[in-house]
Amino acid sequence: MREEGDSVAADEDRIAARLAAPMGVVGLADLPQRWFHAEIVALCRPPRGWSAGDLVDDPAFPGRLRGAWGRQLLNTASPAARLGGPCSWSPPCAYDPLFREHPALKGMETPKPYVIAADPAPDCFDRMALRLTLFGFATDWLESAADAWILALRGGVAMPDGLHAALEPLDRRITVHEGLSFSPPPAAARLTFITPLCLRRGGATHGGVGALFSSLGNRLSGLARWQDTTVAADWRGVKDHAATLHIDESSLRPVAWRRHSARQGDTPIRMEGLRGPVTLSGDLAPLWPLLTLGALTHAGSHAAQGLGRYALEPLAA
């Protein structure tokens, strides 16, 4: 019997094997009750020369937080993981589940099991609540992820001008959630995209929200595997039903910005997305679990970098 701490064969990819063989099967309506996640929230003041509003309104800021966090996780990773392969340690280092590219499943990319968000602190004293949310069995590495989150903030995060500045944590809270409750489906709902929604089709940025439900379905199918679950759903039927809704996206506005990729030599990459409110009306019942989970997991491309985050508000008919 292998004891914790023993090494394993370098070619044994335990995380990929677990993702490929979920233990349970649930319908879309039951997926929220099956969901579990953990939140790490650090309260920070903005560095000198910046306001909380400057940073939380910057669509690139969550991605820069992710980059700083990833560097801290890489510093504690195994040699195999640092080279991009499956971690040979037992249990695997946190870099493996959280940053390594895992094999595609059924032709779809395996999503990263977390999202990042930045908000003004509730007390409104020019402080920020910087939130890292881990999904499913990625919470097995909660302690390592939380420690790296604090070290990342303290060690310095790139500001919009490209310079790095420390974000000293004033407080840190960790909460674990099992199951996700949601209200009965309303006659209409408003989705307000707090960070830009990026939808891609055929490798190109798609200019509307018509593909939102297909994108959410693909994302939640992949994230469900981190919950040790396969979703049994008629995704074609979901797409067809979504086409019957009335979608008012007239208040969406396009936004463009640049992010930097360390993997591409810190090259600036142009990004485009849509920000603002979308109103949905019609029979929302079959789609309500999807929309409820999407408010937690974000939607569209680059969700792990904080994009596609929306607030969900039920509306009266």
C-alpha positions as CSV (number, residue, x, y, z in Angstrom):
1,M,0.0,0.0,0.0
2,R,1.3,3.4,-0.9
3,E,1.7,5.8,1.9
4,E,1.0,9.6,1.6
5,G,4.1,11.2,0.5
6,D,5.4,8.3,-1.6
7,S,6.1,9.2,-5.3
8,V,4.2,7.6,-8.1
9,A,5.1,6.7,-11.7
10,A,5.8,9.8,-13.7
11,D,3.3,8.8,-16.4
12,E,0.5,8.2,-13.9
13,D,-2.0,11.0,-14.4
14,R,-4.3,10.5,-11.4
15,I,-6.2,13.8,-11.9
16,A,-6.9,13.1,-15.5
17,A,-8.1,9.6,-14.6
18,R,-10.5,11.0,-12.0
19,L,-11.9,13.6,-14.4
20,A,-12.4,11.0,-17.1
21,A,-14.4,8.6,-14.8
22,P,-16.9,10.5,-12.7
23,M,-18.7,8.5,-10.0
24,G,-22.2,10.0,-10.3
25,V,-24.7,11.0,-13.0
26,V,-27.2,13.8,-12.4
27,G,-29.7,15.7,-14.5
28,L,-29.3,19.4,-15.0
29,A,-32.1,20.3,-12.6
30,D,-30.2,18.4,-9.8
31,L,-26.7,19.7,-10.5
32,P,-27.0,22.7,-8.2
33,Q,-27.7,20.5,-5.2
34,R,-24.7,18.4,-6.0
35,W,-22.3,21.4,-6.3
36,F,-19.6,22.1,-3.8
37,H,-17.1,24.9,-3.7
38,A,-14.9,27.0,-1.4
39,E,-14.2,30.7,-1.4
40,I,-11.0,32.4,-0.2
41,V,-11.5,36.2,0.2
42,A,-8.7,38.6,1.1
43,L,-9.5,42.2,2.0
44,C,-6.8,44.6,0.7
45,R,-6.2,48.3,0.3
46,P,-5.2,49.4,-3.2
47,P,-1.6,50.5,-3.5
48,R,-0.6,54.1,-3.5
49,G,-1.6,55.9,-6.6
50,W,-4.6,53.6,-7.3
51,S,-8.2,53.5,-6.1
52,A,-10.2,50.4,-5.5
53,G,-12.4,51.5,-8.4
54,D,-9.4,51.8,-10.8
55,L,-8.6,48.1,-10.2
56,V,-11.9,46.3,-9.8
57,D,-13.2,48.0,-13.0
58,D,-10.1,46.9,-15.0
59,P,-11.1,43.7,-16.9
60,A,-7.4,42.6,-16.9
61,F,-7.0,42.8,-13.1
62,P,-8.4,39.4,-12.2
63,G,-6.1,37.8,-14.8
64,R,-3.1,39.6,-13.2
65,L,-4.1,38.2,-9.9
66,R,-4.2,34.8,-11.4
67,G,-0.8,35.2,-12.8
68,A,0.7,36.2,-9.5
69,W,-1.1,33.3,-7.8
70,G,0.2,30.9,-10.4
71,R,3.8,32.0,-9.9
72,Q,3.5,31.2,-6.2
73,L,2.0,27.8,-6.9
74,L,4.8,27.1,-9.4
75,N,7.4,27.8,-6.7
76,T,6.0,24.9,-4.7
77,A,5.4,22.5,-7.6
78,S,7.1,19.2,-8.2
79,P,9.8,19.0,-10.9
80,A,7.4,17.0,-13.2
81,A,4.6,19.6,-12.7
82,R,7.0,22.5,-13.4
83,L,7.8,20.9,-16.8
84,G,4.0,20.7,-17.6
85,G,3.5,17.0,-16.8
86,P,1.4,15.2,-14.2
87,C,2.8,15.6,-10.7
88,S,4.6,12.6,-9.4
89,W,4.1,13.5,-5.8
90,S,1.4,11.9,-3.5
91,P,-0.8,13.8,-3.1
92,P,-0.1,15.9,-6.2
93,C,1.1,19.5,-5.7
94,A,-1.5,22.2,-6.1
95,Y,-0.1,23.4,-9.4
96,D,-1.1,20.2,-11.1
97,P,-4.9,20.4,-10.7
98,L,-5.1,24.2,-10.8
99,F,-2.8,25.2,-13.6
100,R,-1.8,22.2,-15.7
101,E,-3.6,21.8,-19.0
102,H,-5.6,18.6,-18.6
103,P,-6.6,16.4,-21.5
104,A,-9.7,17.3,-23.5
105,L,-12.8,15.1,-22.7
106,K,-15.2,14.2,-25.5
107,G,-13.6,16.8,-27.7
108,M,-14.1,19.7,-25.2
109,E,-11.4,21.6,-23.3
110,T,-11.3,20.7,-19.6
111,P,-12.0,24.0,-17.7
112,K,-9.9,25.2,-14.9
113,P,-11.7,24.5,-11.6
114,Y,-11.8,28.1,-10.2
115,V,-12.7,31.6,-10.9
116,I,-11.3,34.9,-9.6
117,A,-13.2,38.1,-8.8
118,A,-12.4,41.6,-7.4
119,D,-15.1,43.8,-5.8
120,P,-15.2,46.9,-3.7
121,A,-15.3,45.9,0.0
122,P,-18.7,46.2,1.6
123,D,-17.6,49.0,3.9
124,C,-16.8,51.2,0.9
125,F,-13.6,52.5,2.5
126,D,-11.5,52.2,-0.6
127,R,-10.7,48.5,0.0
128,M,-11.1,45.5,-2.2
129,A,-12.4,42.0,-1.6
130,L,-10.3,39.7,-3.8
131,R,-12.0,36.3,-4.2
132,L,-10.7,33.0,-5.3
133,T,-13.4,30.3,-5.7
134,L,-12.4,26.6,-6.1
135,F,-14.8,24.0,-7.5
136,G,-15.3,20.4,-6.6
137,F,-12.3,18.2,-5.7
138,A,-10.0,21.1,-6.4
139,T,-10.9,22.1,-2.8
140,D,-8.7,19.2,-1.7
141,W,-5.9,21.7,-2.3
142,L,-7.7,24.5,-0.5
143,E,-5.0,25.2,2.1
144,S,-2.2,25.3,-0.4
145,A,-4.3,27.6,-2.7
146,A,-5.1,29.9,0.2
147,D,-1.5,30.2,1.3
148,A,-0.4,30.9,-2.3
149,W,-3.2,33.5,-2.7
150,I,-1.9,35.5,0.2
151,L,1.8,35.2,-0.9
152,A,0.8,36.3,-4.4
153,L,-0.9,39.5,-3.1
154,R,1.9,40.3,-0.7
155,G,4.6,39.5,-3.2
156,G,3.2,42.0,-5.8
157,V,0.6,42.1,-8.6
158,A,1.0,44.0,-11.9
159,M,-0.9,47.2,-12.0
160,P,-2.5,48.7,-15.1
161,D,0.7,50.7,-15.8
162,G,2.7,47.4,-15.8
163,L,4.5,48.1,-12.5
164,H,4.1,45.6,-9.7
165,A,2.8,46.6,-6.3
166,A,2.1,44.7,-3.1
167,L,-1.5,44.2,-1.9
168,E,-1.1,43.6,1.8
169,P,-4.0,41.4,3.1
170,L,-5.9,43.1,6.0
171,D,-8.1,40.0,6.5
172,R,-8.7,36.6,5.0
173,R,-11.8,34.4,5.2
174,I,-12.3,30.9,3.9
175,T,-15.8,29.4,3.5
176,V,-16.9,26.0,2.2
177,H,-20.3,25.5,0.5
178,E,-22.1,22.3,-0.2
179,G,-25.1,22.5,-2.5
180,L,-26.4,25.6,-4.2
181,S,-29.9,26.8,-3.5
182,F,-31.8,28.8,-6.1
183,S,-35.2,30.5,-6.3
184,P,-38.1,29.3,-8.5
185,P,-37.7,30.3,-12.1
186,P,-39.1,33.8,-12.8
187,A,-41.0,35.0,-15.9
188,A,-37.9,37.1,-16.8
189,A,-34.4,37.7,-15.6
190,R,-31.6,40.2,-16.0
191,L,-28.0,39.2,-16.4
192,T,-25.6,42.0,-15.7
193,F,-22.1,41.2,-17.0
194,I,-19.7,42.7,-14.4
195,T,-16.7,41.6,-16.4
196,P,-16.7,41.3,-20.2
197,L,-18.3,38.2,-21.7
198,C,-16.1,36.7,-24.4
199,L,-17.9,34.1,-26.6
200,R,-15.9,32.4,-29.3
201,R,-17.1,30.4,-32.3
202,G,-14.8,28.8,-34.8
203,G,-11.8,30.5,-33.2
204,A,-13.2,34.0,-33.6
205,T,-14.9,36.3,-31.1
206,H,-18.7,36.1,-31.4
207,G,-20.4,39.5,-31.2
208,G,-23.7,38.5,-29.5
209,V,-25.1,36.5,-26.6
210,G,-26.9,33.9,-28.8
211,A,-24.3,31.3,-28.0
212,L,-24.4,32.0,-24.3
213,F,-26.4,28.8,-23.4
214,S,-24.3,26.5,-25.5
215,S,-21.2,28.0,-23.9
216,L,-22.6,27.6,-20.4
217,G,-23.6,24.0,-21.1
218,N,-20.1,23.1,-22.3
219,R,-18.5,24.9,-19.3
220,L,-20.8,23.3,-16.7
221,S,-20.4,19.8,-18.3
222,G,-16.6,20.2,-17.9
223,L,-16.8,21.7,-14.3
224,A,-19.2,18.9,-13.3
225,R,-16.4,16.4,-13.7
226,W,-14.5,18.3,-10.9
227,Q,-17.6,17.5,-8.9
228,D,-17.1,13.8,-9.7
229,T,-20.3,14.0,-11.8
230,T,-21.5,13.6,-15.3
231,V,-24.5,15.7,-16.4
232,A,-27.2,13.9,-18.2
233,A,-28.9,16.6,-20.3
234,D,-30.4,17.0,-23.7
235,W,-28.0,19.8,-24.7
236,R,-29.6,20.1,-28.2
237,G,-32.9,20.6,-26.5
238,V,-31.4,23.2,-24.2
239,K,-30.1,25.1,-27.2
240,D,-33.4,24.8,-29.1
241,H,-35.3,26.0,-26.0
242,A,-32.9,29.0,-25.5
243,A,-33.8,30.0,-29.1
244,T,-37.4,30.5,-28.1
245,L,-36.5,33.2,-25.5
246,H,-36.7,36.9,-26.1
247,I,-33.3,38.3,-25.5
248,D,-32.8,42.1,-25.1
249,E,-29.1,42.8,-25.4
250,S,-29.5,46.4,-26.6
251,S,-27.7,47.8,-23.5
252,L,-24.6,45.7,-23.9
253,R,-21.5,47.6,-24.9
254,P,-18.4,46.3,-26.5
255,V,-15.1,46.8,-24.6
256,A,-11.5,46.1,-25.6
257,W,-8.4,45.9,-23.6
258,R,-5.0,44.1,-23.5
259,R,-3.6,41.4,-21.4
260,H,-0.1,39.9,-21.2
261,S,0.7,36.3,-21.4
262,A,3.9,35.0,-19.7
263,R,3.7,31.8,-21.8
264,Q,3.9,34.0,-24.9
265,G,6.9,36.0,-23.8
266,D,4.8,38.7,-22.1
267,T,3.3,39.7,-25.4
268,P,0.3,42.0,-25.3
269,I,-2.8,40.3,-26.5
270,R,-5.9,42.3,-27.6
271,M,-9.1,41.2,-25.9
272,E,-12.7,42.0,-26.8
273,G,-15.9,41.4,-24.9
274,L,-19.4,42.6,-24.0
275,R,-20.3,44.3,-20.7
276,G,-23.6,45.4,-19.3
277,P,-27.2,44.0,-18.8
278,V,-29.1,41.4,-20.8
279,T,-32.8,40.7,-20.2
280,L,-34.3,37.3,-20.9
281,S,-38.0,36.6,-21.0
282,G,-40.0,33.5,-21.8
283,D,-40.1,30.0,-20.3
284,L,-36.9,30.1,-18.2
285,A,-37.6,27.0,-16.1
286,P,-35.5,24.5,-18.1
287,L,-32.6,26.9,-18.2
288,W,-32.8,28.3,-14.6
289,P,-30.3,25.8,-13.1
290,L,-27.9,26.6,-15.9
291,L,-28.2,30.4,-15.3
292,T,-28.0,30.0,-11.5
293,L,-24.7,28.0,-11.7
294,G,-23.3,30.3,-14.4
295,A,-23.6,33.2,-12.0
296,L,-21.1,31.3,-9.8
297,T,-18.9,29.8,-12.4
298,H,-18.8,32.7,-15.0
299,A,-19.5,32.1,-18.6
300,G,-17.7,32.2,-21.9
301,S,-13.9,32.1,-22.7
302,H,-11.2,33.0,-20.2
303,A,-13.6,32.5,-17.3
304,A,-10.6,31.4,-15.1
305,Q,-9.2,34.9,-15.6
306,G,-12.3,36.5,-14.2
307,L,-14.2,37.2,-17.4
308,G,-17.9,36.4,-18.1
309,R,-18.9,37.1,-14.5
310,Y,-22.5,38.2,-14.2
311,A,-25.1,39.0,-11.5
312,L,-28.5,37.2,-11.9
313,E,-31.6,39.1,-11.0
314,P,-35.2,37.7,-11.3
315,L,-37.7,40.1,-12.7
316,A,-41.5,40.2,-12.6
317,A,-43.4,39.6,-15.8
